Amino acid sequence: MATETPVIGTSIALEGIHAEIGKDYLVADNAEEMGAKTVELLQDPELQRNLALAGKIFVEEHYSWEQISQDLLDVYEETAK
């Protein structure tokens, strides 16, 4: 996602990522679904671009060093009250 690569993963693999299914990544929970999603993605350049860009934006907004630092600072400030 961070490298603007479209992502297809299982529900379990993507469990802790609070991104939007179908917008930021695709989900496939078995081999048949993985094959179908892969073919769908390979045949749809617009879907590739949309997933790649949305995934990168999601990562930048939620997992950048700036965001992680701010989240940690918020925890410290809340704890200090």
Buried (B, 14 or more C-beta within 10 A) or exposed (E): BEEBEBBBBEEEBBEEBEBEEEEBBBBBEEEEBBEBBBEBBEEEEEBBEBBBEBBBBBBEEEEEEEEEEEEEEEEEEEEEE
